[in-house]
Amino acid sequence: MQKLIVDNFKQITHAEIEVKDFLLLIGPQASGKSTIAKLIYFFKSIQQFYIDLFSIDDREMTVEKVIVNYNLRIVKKFQEYFSFTELPDSNFKLQFELSSNNDKSLRFAVVDKKVSVSYTQTLHDALATATEKLISLRQQSKDLIAQDSANEMKIRNEFYGRVWKESCDIFDDAKSGLYIPAGRNITVTFSEQFQMLFFGQLSDKQKHIGGNEEEIIRSFMLHSKRLVDFFSNGYRQKLDNPFGQLVLKIAKKILKGSYKNENGTESIQVDDKNSVSLGNASSGQQESIRIIQDLIYILCTKIDTTRFIEEPEAHIYPEAQKFLIELMVLVANHCHTQMIVTTHSPYVLSTFNNMLYYSKVLKAHPSEREELERHFLSETLNTANDEFLGINADNFEAYSLDTSREVYCQSIKDNKTKLIGDNFFDSETEKLNEDFAFLYNLM
């Protein structure tokens, strides 16, 4: 299990976040939900920063040089991700633990406007050992290419496969990552403009957005283009099974229709006679479609991944929010996908709680399985094939973030029940109830 510890970074005074298979971050606007999600995204990207070093044409590569260059790259990327043209006056500390026993962790600190990166001895040793091995393999690959240039691509691919494997061992993580930001409808309503923006047809000045937003939006735009291409081909045959049909059924409930893609033209088929182009669809359909497509893409390709999803509830009705979270849980369980979600919505929170309770009820009362599955339309699920709608409480964590509180970051998972605590739901509705009681007393 990974863990993020933050001290005095932007609006975050202190936070300790356990990064489990399902991680939920809830809080008011500007409370730091996205900052924490993006910090986790950054630290889970450091593996790729290491991999990238081996694509550099360096004829005198040594272990020491690679580690020095790796440190410089991490610092540079951090400043790019978080828009620090100048480091802030206040000092901050970040720590990311790669393993549950904390023998592998990376510490990132700014003291007196100077950045320092340090590793535990175990992580440093793992980096050094793997780097030495990869430098040797790199030279062997060069020698093979010199002898057999016709198979250069195959030899290179085999080498980078080894780089990936070694990096997974170093960082104890084999999951690629994608951040799905809020404002997803921009990939639908402004697709042509954004293709120009992100594929080099505008000036450098126009092209620069800055900070982690540029990196995140660029990656998401590229992935959205990949999704459109994927759904223009015969993906449905991969869903020609009971589980795939259930996924499509839930997707249809969220979209109030079926997604169609004919030669790259996207639309929502409302019924047998009527359809609407995606560009003219409702904001809720536009906001949710890329999440739904991505979940189906994960299901079809079986990629091992972490998804960071901002505000999945955006512009959709509470019932659709429920179905979307259930769809996320279904695919995450089946494909072992890690889900990190930021939200403002009590409906999203309640649905996650229901999924936790689903597992609890099934464990305590297995005789109720049939009724439970009938209610949640999950009769066709095969639990032996990781087809499961509930959430194991051990794999779930949720935090409430609020800059106005004395304790900024609080776990809202009850230690006894393993559910999101009733006191959190009560506190969120208490003010509304007080307002109603005040008005009622004036009658």
TORBA-146959 format. One record per residue: residue in one letter; x, y, z of N, C-alpha, C in turn. Coordinates in steps of 0.1 Angstrom, whole numbers, plus 5000, padded with zeros to 4 digits. Example, Ala and Ser with C-alpha at 12.3 -4.5 7.8 and 13.67 -1.06 7.14 Angstrom:
2
a513249435078512349555078513249675078/s512849785071513749895071512950005079/
end
This chain:
443
m500849885000500050005000500950125000/q500550224991501350344991500650455000/k501550555003501050655013501650795009/l500850895009501351035007501251115020/i502351175024502351265035502751405030/v501951505034502151645029502151735041/d503151825041503251925051503452065045/n502452155047502652295044502852325029/f502052245021502152265006500852325001/k500952444995499852524990498752535001/q497552494999496552515010496552405020/i497352305018497352185027498352205038/t497852205050498652225062499352085066/h498551985067499051855069498051745065/a498551645058497651545053498451415052/e497851305056498351165055497351085048/i497651045035496650975027497150835023/e496350735027496650595023496050575009/v496950535000496550524986496050384983/k494850354985494350214984493750194970/d493150074968492550044955491450144951/f490650184961489650284960489950394969/l490150514964490450634973489550744969/l488850794979487850894977488251024985/l488251134978488551264984487351354982/i486851404994485651494993485951615001/g485351724997485551855004484951964996/p484852085002484352204994485352244984/q484952344976485752404966487052464972/a488152444965489452504969489952444982/s489552324985489952254997491252174995/g491652154983492852084981492651944975/k491451904972491251764966492051744954/s491951834944492751814932494251824934/t494651904944496051914947496651784952/i495851724961496351594966496251484955/a495251484947495151384936496351404927/k496651534924497751554914499151524920/l499251544933500451504940500651354939/i499651274941499651124940500051094925/y499351164916499651134902501051164898/f501651274904503051314901503951204907/f503751154919504651064925504450924918/k503250894913503150764906503750784892/s504050904888504750924874506250914875/i506850914887508250914888508850784882/q508150684881508550564875508850584860/q507950654853508150694839509250784837/f509550874847510650964846511950884845/y512050774853513150684853513350614840/i512250564835512250484823512750574811/d512350704811512750794800514250814799/l514950794810516350824810517050724801/f516550604799517150504791516950524776/s516150624772515950664758516850774754/i517650824763518650924760519950864754/d520450924744521650874738522850914746/d523250844756524350874765525350764764/r526550784758527450684755528350654768/e528250744778529050714790528150714802/m527050634801526150624811526750544823/t526550594835527050524847525850534857/v525950444867524950444878524850584884/e525950634888525950764895525350874886/k525650874873525150974864523650964863/v523150834861521750814860520950864872/i521450834884520750874896520751024898/v521851094894521951234895520951294885/n520951244873520051294862518651274866/y518351154873517051124877516551224888/n517351264897517051364907516751494900/l517551534891517351664884516051664876/r515751544870514451534862513251544871/i513351474883512251484893511951624897/v512951694900512851834905512251924894/k512851904882512351984870510851954867/k510451834867509151794865508151844876/f508651844888507851884899507552034897/q508552114894508352254892507452284880/e507552204870506652214858505152174862/y505052064869503752014873502952124881/f503652184890503052264900503352414898/s503752454886503852594881504752674890/f505852624895506752704903507852764895/t507652884889508752954883509752994893/e509253034905510053054917509452974928/l510352924936509852844947509352934958/p508252884965507652974975508453004987/d508153114994508853155006508753045017/s507552995018507352895029507952755025/n508452685035509052555033507952455033/f508152345025507252235026507952105025/k507251995029507851865028506751765022/l507151685013506351575008507051445009/q506351345012506851215013505951115007/f506451024998505650924991506250794994/e505450715002505850575005505350474995/l506350404989505950314978505550174984/s505850144996505550015002504950035016/s504249935020503449945033504449955045/n505549895044506449895056507450015055/n507250105046508050225045509550205043/d509950085037511350065034511650135021/k510650165013510950235000510050365000/s510750475002510050595001510950704996/l510250804990510950924984510551044991/r511451124995511151255003511551374994/f510651464994510851584985510551704994/a511551794995511451905004511952034998/v511452145002511952274999512252345012/v513552375014513952455025514852575020/d514452685025515052815020515252825005/k514152784998513952794984514952704976/k515452594983516252494977515552364978/v515552294966514852164966515752054969/s515351954977516151834979515251714977/v515851614971515151484969516051374976/s515451294984516151194991515351064991/y516050954992515450814992515750745005/t514950645008515350555019516550465013/q517250405021518450325016517950215007/t516850155011516350035003515950084989/l515350194988514950244974516250284967/h517150354973518450394967519150274962/d519250164970519950044966519249974954/a517849974954517049914943517349994930/l517350124931517650204920519050174914/a520050174923521450144919521650014913/t521049904919521149774914520549754900/a519249804899518549794886519249874875/t519749994879520450084869521650014863/e522449954872523649884868523349774858/k522249694862521849584853521349644839/l520649744839520049804827521149864818/i522149924824523249984816523949874809/s524149754816524749644809523849584798/l522549574801521649524790521549624778/r521649754781521649854771522849834761/q523949814767525149784759525049664751/q524549554757524349434750523349444738/s522349524740521349554729522049634718/k522849724721523549804711524449704703/d525149614710526049524703525249434694/l524049384698523149304690522649374678/i522349504679521849584668522949594658/a524149614663525349634653525549504645/q525249394651525449264644524249224636/d523049274640521749234633520849354632/s521249444623520449574622519049544616/a518749434610517449404604516449384615/n516949344627516049324638516149434649/e516549554645516749654655515549684663/m514349694657513149734664512849624674/k512949504671512649394680513649394692/i514849414689515849424700515549544709/r515249654704514949774712513749744721/n512649694715511449664722511749564734/e512549464731512949374742513649444753/f514549534749515249604760514349694768/y513449774761512549854769511549774777/g511249654772510449564781511149534794/r512449514793513249484805513349614814/v513449724808513449854815512149864823/w510949834817509649844823509649744835/k510049624833509949524843510849564855/e512049604852512949644863512349764871/s511749864864511249974870510049934879/c509249844875508149794883508649734896/d509749664895510349604907510849714917/i511449814911511949924919510849994927/f509850034920508750114925507550034930/d507649904930506549824934505149864928/d505249894915503949934909504049904894/a503049834889503049794875501849864868/k501249964874500050034869500450164862/s500050174849500150304842499050394848/g499150524846498250614851497650714841/l496450754843495750864835494950944844/y495051074843494251174851493151224842/i491851204846490751244838490151374845/p490451494840490151614847488651644846/a488251744854486851804852486851884840/g485651914835485551984822485851894810/r485451764811485751674801484951704788/n483851774789483051804777483851884767/i484951944771485752024761486351934750/t486451804752486951714742485851684732/v484551724735483451704726483151834719/t483051944727482552074721483552154714/f484852134718485952204712487052114706/s486552004700487551904696488551954686/e488052024676488952064665489952174670/q489452264678490352364684491452304692/f491052204700491952144709492952054702/q492551994691493551924683494552014678/m494152134674495152234669496052274681/l495452294692496152344704497252244708/f496852124708497752024714498651944704/f498351964691499151904681499951994672/g500252114678501252204672500852294661/q499552314659499152404648498952554652/l499052574666499052714671500452754675/s500552884678501952934682502252884695/d503552884698504052834711503452914723/k503253034721502553124731501153074734/q500453044724499052994725499052854731/k500052774727500152634731500352614746/h501052714752501452694766500252724776/i499852624783498852644794499552664807/g500552584810501352594822501052494833/g502052444840501852364851501352224848/n500852154859500352024857499152014848/e498352134847497252134838497552104824/e498752154820499152134806499451984804/e500251924813500551784812499351694812/i498451724822497251644824496251654812/i496051784808495051794797495651744784/r496951754782497551704770497351554769/s497651484780497551344781496151294779/f495151374786493751334784493251354770/m493751464764493351484750493751374741/l495051334742495551224734494751094737/h494451074749493650954752492250964747/s491651084747490351094742490251064727/k491351114720491451084706491550934703/r492350864712492550724711491150654714/l490350704723489050644726488150664714/v488150774707487250794696487650694685/d488950684682489450584672489050444676/f489150404689488850274694487350244692/f486550344695485050314694484550334680/s485350364670484950364656485150224650/n485750134658486050004653485149894660/g485349774657484449674663484749634677/y484549724686484749694700483649604706/r482449614701481349544707481449394708/q482249334698482349194699483149144711/k483949244717484649204729483749214742/l482549274740481649284750480449184749/d480649084740479548994737479548874747/n479348914759479348824770478448884781/p477948804791477048864801477548984808/f478848984812479449094819479549214810/g479949204798480049314788478649374786/q477649284785476249334782475749404794/l476149364806475749444818476349584818/v477649584815478349714814477649814804/l477249754792476549844782475149884787/k474549794794473149824800473249944809/i474249944818474450044828474850174821/a475750164811476150284803474950354797/k474050264791472850324785471950394795/k471850344807471050414818471650554821/i473050554821473650684824473450784813/l473650744801473550824789472150854784/k471150774789469850784784469750754769/g470650664765470750624751471950544749/s472150504736473350424733474350504725/y475650494728476650564721476950504707/k477050594697477350544684478550624678/n479350554670480450624664480550564650/e480150654640480250614626481250694619/n482350634615483450704608483950824616/g484050814629484550914638483451024642/t482251014637481151104641480451044652/e480451104664479851054676478451104678/s477651014683476251054686475650964697/i474551004703473750924712472450884706/q472250754704471050704699469950694710/v469050784710468050794720467050684720/d466550654708465650544706465850494691/d464850404687465050344673465050454662/k464350564665464250664654465050794656/n465450824668466050954671467450934677/s468351024672469651034677470051184678/v471051214686471551344687473151344686/s473751434679475151434678475751464691/l476951414694477451434707477751574710/g478151654700478351794701477151874705/n475951814703474651884706473951814718/a474651714724474051634735474051724748/s473451674758473351754771474751754777/s474951854786476251874792476651744801/g475551684807475851564814476251444806/q475651434794476151324785477551354780/q477851474777479251514773480251494784/e479851524796480851514808481051364811/s480051284810480251144814480751044803/i480551084790480850994780482350944780/r483251034782484650994782485050894793/i484450914805484650824816484050684812/i482850684807482250554803483050484792/q483450564782484250504772485550454777/d486250524786487450484792487250354800/l486250344807485950214815485750094806/i485050114795484850014785486249984778/y487050084775488350064770489249974779/i489150004792489949924802489449784801/l488149764801487549634801488049554788/c488049624777488349554764489849524763/t490649614768492149604766492849534778/k492149524789492649464801493949534806/i494149664804495349734809495349734824/d496549734829496749744844496949894847/t496049964853496150114853495550164866/t495950294869495250374879494550494872/r493350514876492550624870492250724881/f492650854878492350964887491151034880/i490051044887488851094881488351214889/e488351334883487851454890486351464888/e485551474899484151514899483351434888/p483251304890482551214880481051254880/e480651324890479151364891478751484883/a479751544876479551674870478351674860/h477351754862476251774853475351654852/i475351554860474451444858473551424871/y472451374868471351354878471851254889/p471351264901471751174912471651024908/e470550984901470450844897471650804888/a471950894878473050864869474350864876/q474550944887475750944895475950804901/k474850754906474850614913475250514902/f474650514891475050414880476450434876/l476950554875478350574870479350514881/i479050544893479950484904479850334904/e478750274902478550134902479350074890/l479250144879480050104867481550104869/m481950214876483450224879483850114888/v483050074898483349964907483349834900/l482449804892482349684884483649664876/v484049764868485249754860486449744868/a486549824878487749834887487949694893/n486949624898487049494904487449394894/h486849394882487149294872488549314866/c489049434865490249454858491349494868/h491149494881492149534891492649674889/t491749764886492049904883491949984896/q492950064898492950154910492150274907/m491250324915490450434913490650544924/i491050664919491250774929490250884924/v489250914933488151004929488051124938/t487951244931487651364939486151404936/t485451454946484051474945483551584955/h482451654951481751734960480351664964/s480051554957478751504957478451404969/p477451434977476951334987476451204981/y475951224968475351104962476451004958/v477651064953478750974950479250904963/l479350984974479750934987478750814991/s477450844990476450744994476550614986/t476850634973476950514964478150424968/f479250494971480450424975480150344989/n479450414997479050355010478150235008/n477250244998476350134995477150014990/m478250044982479049934976479849864988/l480249944998480949885009479949795017/y478749845018477649775026477249645018/y477249655005476949544996477849425000/s479149445001480049345005479849295019/k479549385028479249355042478049265043/v476949295037475749215037475949085031/l476649075020476848945013477648855022/k478648915029479448825038478748775050/a477948865055477148835068475948745064/h475348765053474148685049474148635035/p475048535032475148485019473848435013/s472948395021471648345016470848455009/e471248585011470548695005471048734992/r472048654987472748694974471748714963/e470748624961469848634950469048764950/e468548794962467748924963468649044961/l469849034966470749144965471149174951/e471449064943471849074929470649124921/r469449074924468349114916468049264918/h468249314930468049464932469049544924/f470249504924471349574917471549534903/l470649454897470749404883472049334880/s472549254890473849194889473749044889/e472548984885472348844886473348764877/t473848824866474748754857476148754861/l476548824872477948834876478448694880/n479748674877480448554880481548594890/t481348584903482348624912483748554911/a483648434906484948354904485748424893/n485148504885485848574874486048724877/d486148754890486248894895485148984890/e483948934889482849014885482049034898/f482249154903481649184917481349324918/l480249354924479749494925480149564938/g480449484948480749544961482249594962/i482549654973483949704976484349634989/n485549574989486149525001486649645009/a486149655022486549765030488049785032/d488749675032490249685034490949755022/n490249755010490749814998490249964996/f489650015006488950145004489350245015/e489550375011489750475021489150605016/a488650685025487950815021488450925031/y488651045026489151155034488251275031/s487951345042487351475041488451585043/l488451685033489451785033488751925035/d489252005045488552135047489552225053/t489852335046490852435051490352515063/s489052515065488452595076488552515090/r488852385089488952305102490352315108/e490352285121491652285128492452165123/v491752055121492351935115491951925100/y492851955091492551975077492051845071/c492751735073492551605066492051505076/q490851455074490251355083489751235075/s490151115080489550995074488050985078/i487150965069485750955073485250805072/k486250715072485950575073485850535087/d484750475092484650435106485450315109/n486250315119487150205122486350075126/k485150095132484349985136483549925125/t482750005118481849955108482549935095/k483750005093484449995080483650065069/l482650145072481850225063482150375065/i481750455056481850595058480950635069/g481450705079480850725092479550805091/d478550765098477250835098477450985103/n478351005112478651145117479051235106/f479751185095480051275084478851315076/f477951215073476751255066475951345074/d475851325087475051405096475551545096/s476851565097477451695098477251775085/e477151705073476951775061475551825059/t474551755065473151795064472651885076/e473451885086473051955098472752105095/k473552175088473352315085472052335077/l471752245068470552255060469352235069/n469452135078468352115087468152235097/e469252295101469152405110468352525103/d468752545090468052645082466552625081/f466252495079464852465077464052485091/a464752435102464152455115463852605118/f464852685114464752825117463552885109/l463452845096462252895088460952845093/y460952715097459752645102459252715115/n460152755123459752825136459252965134/l459453025122458953155119457553145113/m457053025110455753015105454653035115/
end
